[in-house]
Amino acid sequence: DYPSITGDQMLYWIINDDVPGAGNITMTDGMGLQVRSSLYGFDCSKSPCPDPDVDYVTFLTHEISNKSGLAYTDVYSSAWIDTDIGNFADDAVGCDSTRNLAFGYNGDSTDTSYPGSAPPAFGTTILESPGNIGMGGMMYYENDFSVQGNPQGAEEYYNYMRSMWKDGSPLTFGGNGYGGTVPTKYIYSGDAGFCGGPQSGWSEVSANITPFDRRYIQSIGPFNLAVGEEIRITQANLWAQDSAGSHLGSLCRL
C-alpha cells in the first residue's frame, strides 16, 4: 500500500489551538481553530518535473477550519520565518510584493558556514490564499527586546501581523522602518542590485542597515472567517545559491 500524498515525500500534522498549552508562546487563548498542515516536495530525479528548480522548493499547505461557533473578522494568517542563513547574526530581509515573495539573505558575500561559496538565500511566496488576496504585508523584528524586538503577548503578535511595531506605531517607509511619516505594509521592498543592476527603492543595502539576527513575518489578511468555514493557504519555500559567489547573486537566483 502507498498513501495518497502530494509530491514524492510529505509530512502531515494537525493542530487544535484550544487545547491546554497551545497558546504558551503567544500567551493567548485559542480561537477554536483546527489547522491541518501538509509539507511536501518533489524529487525531479524520480518523477517528471515541469521545471528542475522544483528540486529547490518545499510546499506547505494549511487547511484552517473554524470550529469555534464564533464568526471572526479582521483575521490575519502569518508565516513566521527565522532564516538563520549560516551565521545567524548577519542576516538581512526584504520582499517583492509583486511576486507575493518575502525573503532573507546573508548580509555579505562571506559566511563561516559556506567557505569558498556564496551564502544561499531563502524565501517564501504565497500561492493560494482566501479570495486569492495574496500577501497583505511583510514585517520583521530583531532578536532583542526593543520596541522592534521579540513580541510579548497577544497584542504585540497581532501588531506585527498587521505591519505595526510593538508600541502600535505603523511600519513606515525608509530607514529601519520605525518612526517615519509614510506608512507602508511592506518592509524593504526595493532592489539592492540583486541581479547586478543599479540599486532602486528601499532595501537594507540602500538604508545602510547593519545585518543582524532578524525574523520576518509574511501576512495574509485581513479576511473574515465564518462559523464552520474552512480556508486553504499554500506557500512555496524557496532556496537558491549563486555559483559565482555573491550573496546578492543568490537572491537574484531566488
N, C-alpha and C positions, 0 to 999 in steps of 0.2 A: 504494500500500500504506500501511496505517496500523498501527502496532504495537498489540498488545494491552496496554493500560495501565489503571491505575486513575486516575480523575479526568480532568481536561482537560489537565493538564501533570504530568509525572512525571520525576524523576531516579532513576537506579538505579546502584548500585555494589556491589562485592564486596570484602570484607576477609578476608584469611587472617592470623591473628595470630601464626603461627610463621615467617613469612618474615623475612629479615635486616632489622633496623631497625624492626620493628613495635612493639617494646617500648621504644623510646628515651625516650619521655616518662615512662612509669611505671617504667622501669628493671627490667623483669620479663621472664622467658622466656614464650613463648607457651604457651597451653593446648591448641593444636591445634584451634582453633575456626574455622569459616568463617561469616561474617556477610554475608548478602545483604540489602541495605537499599533501600527504596523511599520516596522523599519525594514526596508528591503533593498536589494541590489541585484545587478546583473553581471554575469561573467561572460564577456564577449568572446572568450576562447571556447566556450561550451555551447553557446546558443546564438542565433542570429541577432545582430545589433544594428539599429539604423545608423549609429554613429559610434566609433570606438571611444569617444570621450565619455560614453556612458559608464565605462570602466572606472571613471573617477567621480562618480555620482552615487550617493546613497539617498534613497527616497524615504520620506516619513509622512504617514497619513494618520490623522486623528479623526475619529468619528465621535463627536461630542453630543451626548443626549441629556436633555433637561428632564430629570426625573423628580424634581423638587415639588411640583404642584404650584410653583410661583412663576410668573412671567417676568423676565428681566429686560431692562432697557440699558442703553449705553454700555454694551458688553464689548470687551476687548479680549482677543486671544493673542498671546505674545510668545515668541520663541526667545529663550534666554541662551546666549552663546558666550562662552569664555574660550576664545580660540587657543590661548597659550601656545603660540607657534614657537617651538624651540624654547629659548629663554623666555619665560612668561612675563618678564618685567620690561620688555622693549617692543610691545605691540602697538599697532595703530588700527583705526577703524574708519569706515566710510560707507557710502551707499550710492546706488544708482536707481532712483525711484522709477525711471522709465522702464527698467528691467525687473522691477519688484525685487531688487537684489541688495542685500546687506552683506558686508564683508569685513574681515580682519586680515591684516598683513603685517609683516615684520617692519620695524621702524627703520632698518637699514639693510644693506646687502650682505651683511655678515652675521652669523649666529653660531654660537658654540655647538649647537646641536646639528648643524649642517655644514661641517667643514668642507671647503672646496666646492660647494654648490650653493645655489640660491635658496634662501628660505622660501617655503611654499606660501600660498595664500589660500584662505578658506572663506566660503561664502554660503549664504542661504537665499534661495529665491522662492517666492510664493507661486505655486502652480494652480492651486484650487482654494477658493475661499467662499464664504457665504455671499451670494449675489455677485460673485466674481469681482469683489471690491478691491482685491489686491492689498498691497502693503499700505497701511494707513499712517505709518510713522516708523522712524528708526532712531533710537536713542542709545546713549552709552552711559556708563558710570565707572568711576575709579574704584579700585580695591583699597579704599580707605573709608573713613567715617566723616568726611567733609559733607557739605551740602550737595556736592556732586559725587558722593560716595555710596557705599552699600546701603540699600534700603532697609528700614527697620519699621515694620508694622504695615498694616493693610493700605493706609492712605499713601504712603511713600511708594509702595509697589504699584498702586493704581496710577499715581502721578507719572512714574517712568513709562508705563504702558501708553500714556497719553502725551508723551513728549513734553513732560514737565519735570522740573527738578524737585528735590525733596521738600523744599520750602514752598512749593506751589507756584513758583515763577516759571514762565514758559521757556522752552528751548528757543534761543534766538540766533539769528544768522551772524556769523563772524566770530573770530577769536576761538575760545573754547566752548562757545555756545551758551555762556551764562552772562546775564547782565546787560545784554544788548537791547536794541529798540525794535528789531524786526522779528516777530515770532515766526518760527518755522517748525515743521513736523519732522524734518529730515536732517540729521547731523552729517556734516562733511560730505555734501552732495556733489562736490566738484571733482575735476580730473587733475590729479597731481602730476600729470605727464606719464601716466602708466604705460602707454604704448610708444613712448619716445617722442611724442609731440609736445607742444607747449602746455604749461600749466594753465588751467582755466577754472574759475569758480573757487569754491571754498573747500579746502581739504586740510588735513593735518600738516601737510608739507607747506602749503601756501600760508597757513596761520602760524607756522614755526612752533608746533606743539611738540613737547618732549615725549617720546614713546614711553609707555607705562603698562601696567597690568590692567587692561581695560576689558569690560564686558559689554556686549551690545544686546539690545532688545529690539526685535523686529515685530511690529504690531500690526494686527488686522482689526479694524473697527473704526467707529462704533457700529454695532448692529444690535438688533433685538433678538431675544431667544424666548419663544413662546413655550407654554407648558407642553411637555411631551415632544418638543421639536428636536430634530437631530440635524447637525450640520457636519460637513466634511472640510477638513483643511489638509492640504498636501504641500509639503515643501521639498525642494531638492537641496541636498547638502553637497557642495561642490569643492573640489580640491584641485589645485593646479600648481605647477612648478616650472620656472623658466630655465631652460637648458643653458642659457647664456650667462647666468649668474647674477641676475638683478632681482631685488625684492619687488620693484615696481613692474618688472617684466613678468613676474609670477602673477601679479594682479591683472596685467594685460591679458595673459593666458586665461585667467579665470573668466 
